[in-house]
Amino acid sequence: MRTITLTADWQPFTEKDCEVATVDVQASPTNAAPATFLGDTGQEVAWVPGEYHTLARINLADLRVKGTPGDTVTIIGGSW
């Protein structure tokens, strides 16, 4: 498991250049506001508190998120 504490700036899910995994990603149900992910074509995608999805074979270095400072997003499980 890995928790990302959100800031107002885009941040990756890993500091590695490449970390491919299949994971469940969840915006914490206690977040004050939606978490905003950077979509693959540059659009912003908002996840409401408690929303989660399974992401198959994603490079965590390419997954970017921002939101209300102090809110969190958690990576659950996964196969690296």
PDB file of N, CA, C and O in Angstrom:
ATOM      1  N   MET A   1       0.831  -1.163   0.000  1.00  0.00           N
ATOM      2  CA  MET A   1       0.000   0.000   0.000  1.00  0.00           C
ATOM      3  C   MET A   1       0.889   1.245   0.000  1.00  0.00           C
ATOM      4  O   MET A   1       1.984   1.243   0.563  1.00  0.00           O
ATOM      5  N   ARG A   2       0.405   2.290  -0.632  1.00  0.00           N
ATOM      6  CA  ARG A   2       1.147   3.550  -0.689  1.00  0.00           C
ATOM      7  C   ARG A   2       0.126   4.683  -0.637  1.00  0.00           C
ATOM      8  O   ARG A   2      -0.885   4.641  -1.339  1.00  0.00           O
ATOM      9  N   THR A   3       0.384   5.686   0.183  1.00  0.00           N
ATOM     10  CA  THR A   3      -0.506   6.836   0.277  1.00  0.00           C
ATOM     11  C   THR A   3       0.203   8.064  -0.262  1.00  0.00           C
ATOM     12  O   THR A   3       1.358   8.326   0.074  1.00  0.00           O
ATOM     13  N   ILE A   4      -0.495   8.811  -1.099  1.00  0.00           N
ATOM     14  CA  ILE A   4       0.012  10.065  -1.644  1.00  0.00           C
ATOM     15  C   ILE A   4      -0.754  11.189  -0.953  1.00  0.00           C
ATOM     16  O   ILE A   4      -1.983  11.229  -1.021  1.00  0.00           O
ATOM     17  N   THR A   5      -0.051  12.098  -0.294  1.00  0.00           N
ATOM     18  CA  THR A   5      -0.685  13.267   0.286  1.00  0.00           C
ATOM     19  C   THR A   5      -0.732  14.348  -0.786  1.00  0.00           C
ATOM     20  O   THR A   5       0.301  14.747  -1.325  1.00  0.00           O
ATOM     21  N   LEU A   6      -1.930  14.813  -1.087  1.00  0.00           N
ATOM     22  CA  LEU A   6      -2.117  15.745  -2.193  1.00  0.00           C
ATOM     23  C   LEU A   6      -1.609  17.146  -1.869  1.00  0.00           C
ATOM     24  O   LEU A   6      -1.593  17.582  -0.718  1.00  0.00           O
ATOM     25  N   THR A   7      -1.198  17.826  -2.925  1.00  0.00           N
ATOM     26  CA  THR A   7      -0.812  19.232  -2.875  1.00  0.00           C
ATOM     27  C   THR A   7      -1.552  19.928  -4.015  1.00  0.00           C
ATOM     28  O   THR A   7      -2.273  19.281  -4.774  1.00  0.00           O
ATOM     29  N   ALA A   8      -1.378  21.228  -4.134  1.00  0.00           N
ATOM     30  CA  ALA A   8      -2.010  21.979  -5.208  1.00  0.00           C
ATOM     31  C   ALA A   8      -1.272  21.796  -6.537  1.00  0.00           C
ATOM     32  O   ALA A   8      -1.761  22.238  -7.577  1.00  0.00           O
ATOM     33  N   ASP A   9      -0.107  21.153  -6.517  1.00  0.00           N
ATOM     34  CA  ASP A   9       0.702  20.931  -7.724  1.00  0.00           C
ATOM     35  C   ASP A   9       0.624  19.476  -8.164  1.00  0.00           C
ATOM     36  O   ASP A   9       0.410  18.582  -7.345  1.00  0.00           O
ATOM     37  N   TRP A  10       0.800  19.239  -9.473  1.00  0.00           N
ATOM     38  CA  TRP A  10       0.829  17.876 -10.001  1.00  0.00           C
ATOM     39  C   TRP A  10       1.985  17.122  -9.383  1.00  0.00           C
ATOM     40  O   TRP A  10       3.080  17.665  -9.235  1.00  0.00           O
ATOM     41  N   GLN A  11       1.748  15.868  -9.023  1.00  0.00           N
ATOM     42  CA  GLN A  11       2.821  15.024  -8.527  1.00  0.00           C
ATOM     43  C   GLN A  11       2.624  13.599  -9.047  1.00  0.00           C
ATOM     44  O   GLN A  11       1.490  13.147  -9.209  1.00  0.00           O
ATOM     45  N   PRO A  12       3.730  12.889  -9.309  1.00  0.00           N
ATOM     46  CA  PRO A  12       3.633  11.510  -9.776  1.00  0.00           C
ATOM     47  C   PRO A  12       3.397  10.560  -8.605  1.00  0.00           C
ATOM     48  O   PRO A  12       3.569  10.934  -7.445  1.00  0.00           O
ATOM     49  N   PHE A  13       3.009   9.347  -8.916  1.00  0.00           N
ATOM     50  CA  PHE A  13       2.780   8.328  -7.896  1.00  0.00           C
ATOM     51  C   PHE A  13       4.059   7.607  -7.504  1.00  0.00           C
ATOM     52  O   PHE A  13       4.052   6.796  -6.579  1.00  0.00           O
ATOM     53  N   THR A  14       5.150   7.888  -8.189  1.00  0.00           N
ATOM     54  CA  THR A  14       6.449   7.299  -7.865  1.00  0.00           C
ATOM     55  C   THR A  14       7.549   8.247  -8.311  1.00  0.00           C
ATOM     56  O   THR A  14       7.365   9.037  -9.236  1.00  0.00           O
ATOM     57  N   GLU A  15       8.672   8.162  -7.658  1.00  0.00           N
ATOM     58  CA  GLU A  15       9.841   8.954  -8.057  1.00  0.00           C
ATOM     59  C   GLU A  15      10.704   8.203  -9.076  1.00  0.00           C
ATOM     60  O   GLU A  15      11.637   8.774  -9.640  1.00  0.00           O
ATOM     61  N   LYS A  16      10.394   6.927  -9.310  1.00  0.00           N
ATOM     62  CA  LYS A  16      11.142   6.126 -10.282  1.00  0.00           C
ATOM     63  C   LYS A  16      10.750   6.558 -11.692  1.00  0.00           C
ATOM     64  O   LYS A  16       9.659   7.087 -11.904  1.00  0.00           O
ATOM     65  N   ASP A  17      11.645   6.332 -12.655  1.00  0.00           N
ATOM     66  CA  ASP A  17      11.348   6.646 -14.050  1.00  0.00           C
ATOM     67  C   ASP A  17      10.286   5.718 -14.616  1.00  0.00           C
ATOM     68  O   ASP A  17       9.484   6.117 -15.460  1.00  0.00           O
ATOM     69  N   CYS A  18      10.286   4.475 -14.143  1.00  0.00           N
ATOM     70  CA  CYS A  18       9.332   3.482 -14.634  1.00  0.00           C
ATOM     71  C   CYS A  18       9.012   2.512 -13.499  1.00  0.00           C
ATOM     72  O   CYS A  18       9.902   1.878 -12.931  1.00  0.00           O
ATOM     73  N   GLU A  19       7.721   2.413 -13.182  1.00  0.00           N
ATOM     74  CA  GLU A  19       7.241   1.460 -12.183  1.00  0.00           C
ATOM     75  C   GLU A  19       5.855   1.013 -12.644  1.00  0.00           C
ATOM     76  O   GLU A  19       4.851   1.666 -12.360  1.00  0.00           O
ATOM     77  N   VAL A  20       5.818  -0.100 -13.353  1.00  0.00           N
ATOM     78  CA  VAL A  20       4.574  -0.592 -13.935  1.00  0.00           C
ATOM     79  C   VAL A  20       3.915  -1.566 -12.975  1.00  0.00           C
ATOM     80  O   VAL A  20       4.558  -2.473 -12.446  1.00  0.00           O
ATOM     81  N   ALA A  21       2.606  -1.362 -12.758  1.00  0.00           N
ATOM     82  CA  ALA A  21       1.877  -2.211 -11.824  1.00  0.00           C
ATOM     83  C   ALA A  21       0.396  -2.217 -12.177  1.00  0.00           C
ATOM     84  O   ALA A  21      -0.094  -1.336 -12.884  1.00  0.00           O
ATOM     85  N   THR A  22      -0.303  -3.221 -11.674  1.00  0.00           N
ATOM     86  CA  THR A  22      -1.759  -3.251 -11.709  1.00  0.00           C
ATOM     87  C   THR A  22      -2.211  -2.986 -10.284  1.00  0.00           C
ATOM     88  O   THR A  22      -1.896  -3.755  -9.376  1.00  0.00           O
ATOM     89  N   VAL A  23      -2.951  -1.895 -10.084  1.00  0.00           N
ATOM     90  CA  VAL A  23      -3.285  -1.446  -8.743  1.00  0.00           C
ATOM     91  C   VAL A  23      -4.729  -0.945  -8.667  1.00  0.00           C
ATOM     92  O   VAL A  23      -5.342  -0.611  -9.681  1.00  0.00           O
ATOM     93  N   ASP A  24      -5.249  -0.902  -7.451  1.00  0.00           N
ATOM     94  CA  ASP A  24      -6.483  -0.172  -7.164  1.00  0.00           C
ATOM     95  C   ASP A  24      -6.048   1.172  -6.611  1.00  0.00           C
ATOM     96  O   ASP A  24      -5.190   1.241  -5.732  1.00  0.00           O
ATOM     97  N   VAL A  25      -6.641   2.241  -7.129  1.00  0.00           N
ATOM     98  CA  VAL A  25      -6.348   3.588  -6.651  1.00  0.00           C
ATOM     99  C   VAL A  25      -7.630   4.149  -6.077  1.00  0.00           C
ATOM    100  O   VAL A  25      -8.685   4.074  -6.707  1.00  0.00           O
ATOM    101  N   GLN A  26      -7.543   4.721  -4.865  1.00  0.00           N
ATOM    102  CA  GLN A  26      -8.731   5.260  -4.213  1.00  0.00           C
ATOM    103  C   GLN A  26      -8.473   6.662  -3.695  1.00  0.00           C
ATOM    104  O   GLN A  26      -7.472   6.922  -3.028  1.00  0.00           O
ATOM    105  N   ALA A  27      -9.406   7.573  -4.018  1.00  0.00           N
ATOM    106  CA  ALA A  27      -9.431   8.884  -3.374  1.00  0.00           C
ATOM    107  C   ALA A  27     -10.062   8.651  -2.002  1.00  0.00           C
ATOM    108  O   ALA A  27     -11.153   8.088  -1.911  1.00  0.00           O
ATOM    109  N   SER A  28      -9.398   9.071  -0.959  1.00  0.00           N
ATOM    110  CA  SER A  28      -9.883   8.795   0.392  1.00  0.00           C
ATOM    111  C   SER A  28     -11.313   9.290   0.584  1.00  0.00           C
ATOM    112  O   SER A  28     -11.652  10.391   0.150  1.00  0.00           O
ATOM    113  N   PRO A  29     -12.156   8.479   1.233  1.00  0.00           N
ATOM    114  CA  PRO A  29     -13.527   8.908   1.482  1.00  0.00           C
ATOM    115  C   PRO A  29     -13.612  10.108   2.432  1.00  0.00           C
ATOM    116  O   PRO A  29     -14.655  10.759   2.509  1.00  0.00           O
ATOM    117  N   THR A  30     -12.539  10.403   3.146  1.00  0.00           N
ATOM    118  CA  THR A  30     -12.545  11.541   4.063  1.00  0.00           C
ATOM    119  C   THR A  30     -11.982  12.820   3.435  1.00  0.00           C
ATOM    120  O   THR A  30     -11.849  13.833   4.121  1.00  0.00           O
ATOM    121  N   ASN A  31     -11.651  12.787   2.141  1.00  0.00           N
ATOM    122  CA  ASN A  31     -11.126  13.981   1.477  1.00  0.00           C
ATOM    123  C   ASN A  31     -12.137  15.123   1.524  1.00  0.00           C
ATOM    124  O   ASN A  31     -13.347  14.897   1.488  1.00  0.00           O
ATOM    125  N   ALA A  32     -11.630  16.343   1.606  1.00  0.00           N
ATOM    126  CA  ALA A  32     -12.483  17.530   1.639  1.00  0.00           C
ATOM    127  C   ALA A  32     -13.049  17.875   0.262  1.00  0.00           C
ATOM    128  O   ALA A  32     -14.079  18.540   0.159  1.00  0.00           O
ATOM    129  N   ALA A  33     -12.369  17.418  -0.799  1.00  0.00           N
ATOM    130  CA  ALA A  33     -12.760  17.768  -2.175  1.00  0.00           C
ATOM    131  C   ALA A  33     -12.293  16.667  -3.117  1.00  0.00           C
ATOM    132  O   ALA A  33     -11.527  15.792  -2.714  1.00  0.00           O
ATOM    133  N   PRO A  34     -12.747  16.701  -4.373  1.00  0.00           N
ATOM    134  CA  PRO A  34     -12.276  15.699  -5.331  1.00  0.00           C
ATOM    135  C   PRO A  34     -10.759  15.769  -5.543  1.00  0.00           C
ATOM    136  O   PRO A  34     -10.155  16.838  -5.447  1.00  0.00           O
ATOM    137  N   ALA A  35     -10.162  14.619  -5.832  1.00  0.00           N
ATOM    138  CA  ALA A  35      -8.767  14.536  -6.269  1.00  0.00           C
ATOM    139  C   ALA A  35      -8.781  14.677  -7.782  1.00  0.00           C
ATOM    140  O   ALA A  35      -9.653  14.121  -8.449  1.00  0.00           O
ATOM    141  N   THR A  36      -7.831  15.410  -8.324  1.00  0.00           N
ATOM    142  CA  THR A  36      -7.790  15.649  -9.763  1.00  0.00           C
ATOM    143  C   THR A  36      -6.616  14.907 -10.373  1.00  0.00           C
ATOM    144  O   THR A  36      -5.464  15.122  -9.995  1.00  0.00           O
ATOM    145  N   PHE A  37      -6.920  14.026 -11.327  1.00  0.00           N
ATOM    146  CA  PHE A  37      -5.903  13.259 -12.036  1.00  0.00           C
ATOM    147  C   PHE A  37      -5.680  13.878 -13.402  1.00  0.00           C
ATOM    148  O   PHE A  37      -6.595  14.464 -13.981  1.00  0.00           O
ATOM    149  N   LEU A  38      -4.465  13.752 -13.920  1.00  0.00           N
ATOM    150  CA  LEU A  38      -4.139  14.224 -15.258  1.00  0.00           C
ATOM    151  C   LEU A  38      -4.389  13.080 -16.229  1.00  0.00           C
ATOM    152  O   LEU A  38      -3.709  12.056 -16.178  1.00  0.00           O
ATOM    153  N   GLY A  39      -5.361  13.254 -17.110  1.00  0.00           N
ATOM    154  CA  GLY A  39      -5.715  12.216 -18.073  1.00  0.00           C
ATOM    155  C   GLY A  39      -4.652  12.030 -19.140  1.00  0.00           C
ATOM    156  O   GLY A  39      -3.760  12.865 -19.290  1.00  0.00           O
ATOM    157  N   ASP A  40      -4.747  10.942 -19.875  1.00  0.00           N
ATOM    158  CA  ASP A  40      -3.718  10.598 -20.856  1.00  0.00           C
ATOM    159  C   ASP A  40      -3.657  11.549 -22.044  1.00  0.00           C
ATOM    160  O   ASP A  40      -2.678  11.533 -22.791  1.00  0.00           O
ATOM    161  N   THR A  41      -4.681  12.376 -22.235  1.00  0.00           N
ATOM    162  CA  THR A  41      -4.628  13.375 -23.310  1.00  0.00           C
ATOM    163  C   THR A  41      -4.524  14.786 -22.748  1.00  0.00           C
ATOM    164  O   THR A  41      -4.745  15.758 -23.471  1.00  0.00           O
ATOM    165  N   GLY A  42      -4.184  14.909 -21.451  1.00  0.00           N
ATOM    166  CA  GLY A  42      -3.967  16.204 -20.838  1.00  0.00           C
ATOM    167  C   GLY A  42      -5.171  16.803 -20.131  1.00  0.00           C
ATOM    168  O   GLY A  42      -5.060  17.864 -19.517  1.00  0.00           O
ATOM    169  N   GLN A  43      -6.317  16.141 -20.205  1.00  0.00           N
ATOM    170  CA  GLN A  43      -7.503  16.667 -19.525  1.00  0.00           C
ATOM    171  C   GLN A  43      -7.431  16.369 -18.036  1.00  0.00           C
ATOM    172  O   GLN A  43      -6.752  15.434 -17.612  1.00  0.00           O
ATOM    173  N   GLU A  44      -8.146  17.185 -17.235  1.00  0.00           N
ATOM    174  CA  GLU A  44      -8.225  16.946 -15.801  1.00  0.00           C
ATOM    175  C   GLU A  44      -9.443  16.090 -15.510  1.00  0.00           C
ATOM    176  O   GLU A  44     -10.536  16.360 -16.010  1.00  0.00           O
ATOM    177  N   VAL A  45      -9.252  15.049 -14.695  1.00  0.00           N
ATOM    178  CA  VAL A  45     -10.317  14.109 -14.356  1.00  0.00           C
ATOM    179  C   VAL A  45     -10.491  14.110 -12.834  1.00  0.00           C
ATOM    180  O   VAL A  45      -9.581  13.726 -12.099  1.00  0.00           O
ATOM    181  N   ALA A  46     -11.661  14.542 -12.372  1.00  0.00           N
ATOM    182  CA  ALA A  46     -11.921  14.634 -10.932  1.00  0.00           C
ATOM    183  C   ALA A  46     -12.502  13.324 -10.413  1.00  0.00           C
ATOM    184  O   ALA A  46     -13.409  12.748 -11.015  1.00  0.00           O
ATOM    185  N   TRP A  47     -11.965  12.864  -9.286  1.00  0.00           N
ATOM    186  CA  TRP A  47     -12.500  11.693  -8.578  1.00  0.00           C
ATOM    187  C   TRP A  47     -13.088  12.188  -7.268  1.00  0.00           C
ATOM    188  O   TRP A  47     -12.394  12.845  -6.492  1.00  0.00           O
ATOM    189  N   VAL A  48     -14.333  11.892  -7.013  1.00  0.00           N
ATOM    190  CA  VAL A  48     -14.979  12.304  -5.773  1.00  0.00           C
ATOM    191  C   VAL A  48     -14.421  11.490  -4.611  1.00  0.00           C
ATOM    192  O   VAL A  48     -13.922  10.381  -4.807  1.00  0.00           O
ATOM    193  N   PRO A  49     -14.506  12.042  -3.398  1.00  0.00           N
ATOM    194  CA  PRO A  49     -14.036  11.279  -2.238  1.00  0.00           C
ATOM    195  C   PRO A  49     -14.687   9.890  -2.191  1.00  0.00           C
ATOM    196  O   PRO A  49     -15.903   9.751  -2.318  1.00  0.00           O
ATOM    197  N   GLY A  50     -13.851   8.878  -2.006  1.00  0.00           N
ATOM    198  CA  GLY A  50     -14.315   7.494  -1.954  1.00  0.00           C
ATOM    199  C   GLY A  50     -14.265   6.776  -3.286  1.00  0.00           C
ATOM    200  O   GLY A  50     -14.379   5.551  -3.325  1.00  0.00           O
ATOM    201  N   GLU A  51     -14.099   7.502  -4.377  1.00  0.00           N
ATOM    202  CA  GLU A  51     -14.058   6.866  -5.713  1.00  0.00           C
ATOM    203  C   GLU A  51     -12.777   6.054  -5.858  1.00  0.00           C
ATOM    204  O   GLU A  51     -11.708   6.474  -5.415  1.00  0.00           O
ATOM    205  N   TYR A  52     -12.901   4.880  -6.488  1.00  0.00           N
ATOM    206  CA  TYR A  52     -11.725   4.055  -6.724  1.00  0.00           C
ATOM    207  C   TYR A  52     -11.872   3.308  -8.043  1.00  0.00           C
ATOM    208  O   TYR A  52     -12.978   3.070  -8.527  1.00  0.00           O
ATOM    209  N   HIS A  53     -10.726   2.947  -8.608  1.00  0.00           N
ATOM    210  CA  HIS A  53     -10.692   2.210  -9.870  1.00  0.00           C
ATOM    211  C   HIS A  53      -9.477   1.295  -9.875  1.00  0.00           C
ATOM    212  O   HIS A  53      -8.474   1.574  -9.219  1.00  0.00           O
ATOM    213  N   THR A  54      -9.575   0.207 -10.617  1.00  0.00           N
ATOM    214  CA  THR A  54      -8.440  -0.670 -10.865  1.00  0.00           C
ATOM    215  C   THR A  54      -7.767  -0.185 -12.141  1.00  0.00           C
ATOM    216  O   THR A  54      -8.420  -0.015 -13.170  1.00  0.00           O
ATOM    217  N   LEU A  55      -6.473   0.034 -12.069  1.00  0.00           N
ATOM    218  CA  LEU A  55      -5.690   0.470 -13.221  1.00  0.00           C
ATOM    219  C   LEU A  55      -4.725  -0.659 -13.575  1.00  0.00           C
ATOM    220  O   LEU A  55      -3.857  -1.022 -12.781  1.00  0.00           O
ATOM    221  N   ALA A  56      -4.888  -1.200 -14.761  1.00  0.00           N
ATOM    222  CA  ALA A  56      -4.098  -2.354 -15.189  1.00  0.00           C
ATOM    223  C   ALA A  56      -2.831  -1.929 -15.904  1.00  0.00           C
ATOM    224  O   ALA A  56      -2.861  -1.132 -16.842  1.00  0.00           O
ATOM    225  N   ARG A  57      -1.722  -2.475 -15.444  1.00  0.00           N
ATOM    226  CA  ARG A  57      -0.410  -2.283 -16.067  1.00  0.00           C
ATOM    227  C   ARG A  57      -0.135  -0.827 -16.406  1.00  0.00           C
ATOM    228  O   ARG A  57       0.187  -0.494 -17.546  1.00  0.00           O
ATOM    229  N   ILE A  58      -0.265   0.026 -15.419  1.00  0.00           N
ATOM    230  CA  ILE A  58      -0.017   1.452 -15.606  1.00  0.00           C
ATOM    231  C   ILE A  58       1.369   1.804 -15.081  1.00  0.00           C
ATOM    232  O   ILE A  58       1.820   1.263 -14.072  1.00  0.00           O
ATOM    233  N   ASN A  59       2.035   2.713 -15.778  1.00  0.00           N
ATOM    234  CA  ASN A  59       3.317   3.219 -15.289  1.00  0.00           C
ATOM    235  C   ASN A  59       2.998   4.299 -14.257  1.00  0.00           C
ATOM    236  O   ASN A  59       2.516   5.373 -14.614  1.00  0.00           O
ATOM    237  N   LEU A  60       3.263   4.021 -12.992  1.00  0.00           N
ATOM    238  CA  LEU A  60       2.940   4.952 -11.923  1.00  0.00           C
ATOM    239  C   LEU A  60       3.690   6.272 -12.067  1.00  0.00           C
ATOM    240  O   LEU A  60       3.265   7.280 -11.503  1.00  0.00           O
ATOM    241  N   ALA A  61       4.788   6.289 -12.804  1.00  0.00           N
ATOM    242  CA  ALA A  61       5.530   7.529 -13.052  1.00  0.00           C
ATOM    243  C   ALA A  61       4.743   8.469 -13.969  1.00  0.00           C
ATOM    244  O   ALA A  61       4.964   9.680 -13.955  1.00  0.00           O
ATOM    245  N   ASP A  62       3.831   7.917 -14.759  1.00  0.00           N
ATOM    246  CA  ASP A  62       3.011   8.731 -15.662  1.00  0.00           C
ATOM    247  C   ASP A  62       1.706   9.185 -15.027  1.00  0.00           C
ATOM    248  O   ASP A  62       1.036  10.067 -15.563  1.00  0.00           O
ATOM    249  N   LEU A  63       1.333   8.601 -13.900  1.00  0.00           N
ATOM    250  CA  LEU A  63       0.087   8.923 -13.225  1.00  0.00           C
ATOM    251  C   LEU A  63       0.316  10.144 -12.340  1.00  0.00           C
ATOM    252  O   LEU A  63       1.112  10.097 -11.403  1.00  0.00           O
ATOM    253  N   ARG A  64      -0.382  11.230 -12.640  1.00  0.00           N
ATOM    254  CA  ARG A  64      -0.217  12.498 -11.911  1.00  0.00           C
ATOM    255  C   ARG A  64      -1.516  12.869 -11.216  1.00  0.00           C
ATOM    256  O   ARG A  64      -2.607  12.623 -11.732  1.00  0.00           O
ATOM    257  N   VAL A  65      -1.381  13.473 -10.026  1.00  0.00           N
ATOM    258  CA  VAL A  65      -2.547  13.830  -9.231  1.00  0.00           C
ATOM    259  C   VAL A  65      -2.276  15.137  -8.474  1.00  0.00           C
ATOM    260  O   VAL A  65      -1.135  15.451  -8.136  1.00  0.00           O
ATOM    261  N   LYS A  66      -3.345  15.883  -8.221  1.00  0.00           N
ATOM    262  CA  LYS A  66      -3.272  17.063  -7.366  1.00  0.00           C
ATOM    263  C   LYS A  66      -4.622  17.217  -6.683  1.00  0.00           C
ATOM    264  O   LYS A  66      -5.586  16.542  -7.044  1.00  0.00           O
ATOM    265  N   GLY A  67      -4.691  18.097  -5.703  1.00  0.00           N
ATOM    266  CA  GLY A  67      -5.962  18.298  -5.019  1.00  0.00           C
ATOM    267  C   GLY A  67      -5.821  19.232  -3.848  1.00  0.00           C
ATOM    268  O   GLY A  67      -4.877  20.018  -3.769  1.00  0.00           O
ATOM    269  N   THR A  68      -6.759  19.141  -2.948  1.00  0.00           N
ATOM    270  CA  THR A  68      -6.737  19.960  -1.744  1.00  0.00           C
ATOM    271  C   THR A  68      -5.579  19.502  -0.858  1.00  0.00           C
ATOM    272  O   THR A  68      -5.514  18.330  -0.489  1.00  0.00           O
ATOM    273  N   PRO A  69      -4.663  20.412  -0.512  1.00  0.00           N
ATOM    274  CA  PRO A  69      -3.534  20.013   0.329  1.00  0.00           C
ATOM    275  C   PRO A  69      -3.996  19.304   1.603  1.00  0.00           C
ATOM    276  O   PRO A  69      -4.872  19.777   2.327  1.00  0.00           O
ATOM    277  N   GLY A  70      -3.370  18.149   1.843  1.00  0.00           N
ATOM    278  CA  GLY A  70      -3.695  17.333   3.006  1.00  0.00           C
ATOM    279  C   GLY A  70      -4.624  16.176   2.705  1.00  0.00           C
ATOM    280  O   GLY A  70      -4.636  15.195   3.448  1.00  0.00           O
ATOM    281  N   ASP A  71      -5.422  16.261   1.614  1.00  0.00           N
ATOM    282  CA  ASP A  71      -6.231  15.117   1.197  1.00  0.00           C
ATOM    283  C   ASP A  71      -5.294  14.019   0.708  1.00  0.00           C
ATOM    284  O   ASP A  71      -4.120  14.282   0.450  1.00  0.00           O
ATOM    285  N   THR A  72      -5.798  12.790   0.576  1.00  0.00           N
ATOM    286  CA  THR A  72      -4.933  11.678   0.183  1.00  0.00           C
ATOM    287  C   THR A  72      -5.553  10.812  -0.908  1.00  0.00           C
ATOM    288  O   THR A  72      -6.768  10.788  -1.106  1.00  0.00           O
ATOM    289  N   VAL A  73      -4.672  10.106  -1.603  1.00  0.00           N
ATOM    290  CA  VAL A  73      -5.019   9.063  -2.565  1.00  0.00           C
ATOM    291  C   VAL A  73      -4.180   7.857  -2.183  1.00  0.00           C
ATOM    292  O   VAL A  73      -2.996   7.993  -1.878  1.00  0.00           O
ATOM    293  N   THR A  74      -4.787   6.681  -2.197  1.00  0.00           N
ATOM    294  CA  THR A  74      -4.082   5.464  -1.787  1.00  0.00           C
ATOM    295  C   THR A  74      -4.002   4.473  -2.941  1.00  0.00           C
ATOM    296  O   THR A  74      -4.969   4.277  -3.677  1.00  0.00           O
ATOM    297  N   ILE A  75      -2.842   3.857  -3.086  1.00  0.00           N
ATOM    298  CA  ILE A  75      -2.638   2.756  -4.017  1.00  0.00           C
ATOM    299  C   ILE A  75      -2.760   1.490  -3.180  1.00  0.00           C
ATOM    300  O   ILE A  75      -2.038   1.314  -2.199  1.00  0.00           O
ATOM    301  N   ILE A  76      -3.669   0.616  -3.569  1.00  0.00           N
ATOM    302  CA  ILE A  76      -3.955  -0.589  -2.795  1.00  0.00           C
ATOM    303  C   ILE A  76      -3.610  -1.818  -3.607  1.00  0.00           C
ATOM    304  O   ILE A  76      -3.975  -1.924  -4.777  1.00  0.00           O
ATOM    305  N   GLY A  77      -2.904  -2.748  -2.980  1.00  0.00           N
ATOM    306  CA  GLY A  77      -2.580  -4.014  -3.636  1.00  0.00           C
ATOM    307  C   GLY A  77      -1.639  -3.807  -4.794  1.00  0.00           C
ATOM    308  O   GLY A  77      -0.772  -2.933  -4.771  1.00  0.00           O
ATOM    309  N   GLY A  78      -1.824  -4.618  -5.797  1.00  0.00           N
ATOM    310  CA  GLY A  78      -1.009  -4.460  -6.991  1.00  0.00           C
ATOM    311  C   GLY A  78      -0.036  -5.592  -7.173  1.00  0.00           C
ATOM    312  O   GLY A  78       0.323  -6.307  -6.238  1.00  0.00           O
ATOM    313  N   SER A  79       0.370  -5.725  -8.393  1.00  0.00           N
ATOM    314  CA  SER A  79       1.413  -6.683  -8.743  1.00  0.00           C
ATOM    315  C   SER A  79       2.461  -5.923  -9.525  1.00  0.00           C
ATOM    316  O   SER A  79       2.184  -5.355 -10.581  1.00  0.00           O
ATOM    317  N   TRP A  80       3.675  -5.923  -8.986  1.00  0.00           N
ATOM    318  CA  TRP A  80       4.746  -5.183  -9.620  1.00  0.00           C
ATOM    319  C   TRP A  80       5.589  -6.098 -10.451  1.00  0.00           C
ATOM    320  O   TRP A  80       6.555  -5.654 -11.072  1.00  0.00           O
TER     321      TRP A  80
END
